Amino acid sequence: MERTFPGLRLEWTISDAGQLIPLPQRDEWVAKGRRDGPGIPLVCDGGNASSRVTLSGWERPAGSSPGNLRLFEVHADMPWDATGIAAAAAVLEDIGDCARAFWGYVNPEGIAVTVAEQFRHPEDDPHISPKGLPSLKLPWELPAPEIPHYLAWLNYWSAAAARALGFPDPSRDAELLSRARRTATGGWVVQLTEAPLDLDDPAHLNTLKRTYERFPEIGGRAAP
């Protein structure tokens, strides 16, 4: 993140009381792991709460993961201002490649609520997904970890994920390829819309729906 976000230094953490604590030996401190188990303890910059950048990571239990595999999640938060938006694709690419991620994403604030409502739970009968978007299977119902759980504004797809999705197909993906770039490890960063995704914009919503139609594997919607 420090390579791709202008001027960023993640040299602080936050106490249980919400106070910034400097980390003069950050790398050694991070190497000790989290108090609650394996992972990356929260590190952040020294900015105020409204513009703070944070990074953390933790293990996802096998029982809640595709293929009953233990996985590792990396989470980053950045300010949703001009600087953060401009750096988002490069940050996603660097985190995805460095973490050897299967897939990853960046979404504007507020999209997470809609995504959560797309997941179909066993008690949802019938399930009505919001805004005409498709219903999605729960993560542990997916056949393999390289299958993305859902679509976002910016999508990181590893080489394995791209193969599973059949991307790119030059005859079908010209529009997506115009906003996509290849990563150093052979994956892709795919941007759905020029401006950050706005589900109240009919053009953005239609793009999202079309992309779901193009990749039925996402969210486990493809026929067995």
Phi, psi and omega in degrees: 000323180293333178287332191247344180255117187305124174073008186282135171225114180268081187237025181221162166227181184236129180287169176300336179271003178085015181264143177288136178236121180292150180237083181296335176241062189303309186299320178295320180294316179297322182297339179286345177085187181272157177291332184261012178138188182299146176147191180254115176294156185296127171239153184208172172272180184266017181286174178285168189301328184285342182233021187283144173253131181229156176216135177202169180200151181205165181281138174260122184300152181302323184293344179246019184236153177301142177069011181056041180250141172287129181236173180234131180250137174246130182237132177229142174238136179227156177295139181269063176240186185301320181293313181297317180295318181295327183270350192302314183295317180293321177297315179299316180298314182294317178296315181300313181291316182293324180276357185052046185288151170288314180201166179196178185200162167227129177229149172295163176300142176097337181291331184301327180296315179296317179300315180301324181283348177282337182286131180268122178262157184306327183278355182275098181216104359277164176259125179250108181283147183289151171058024179073013178281157183288152172286146183240146174287155176291151186308318183285355176269353182283152186283338185205151184291340181281354178279118178300145180285331182194174177264155180219180176297307174249131183236124172262120176241120175297171176302321179294319178295317180299319178297318181297329181271348185074033180249139359266150170248106186305330182282342184242343191244025183302317181295314179295320180295333179292343179238024182242157174216148180278144178260169183296334182265007179093005176273193182221148164248118185244122182256125185285317184227155180299307177274158177308142186303129180231108185286353173270357176266115183304324180294319178295316181297320178295321177298317179297316180296317180298321182290323173298320179296323180293326185237076181295344178294330182296128183076010176071034184265351181289148178294142179302000000 
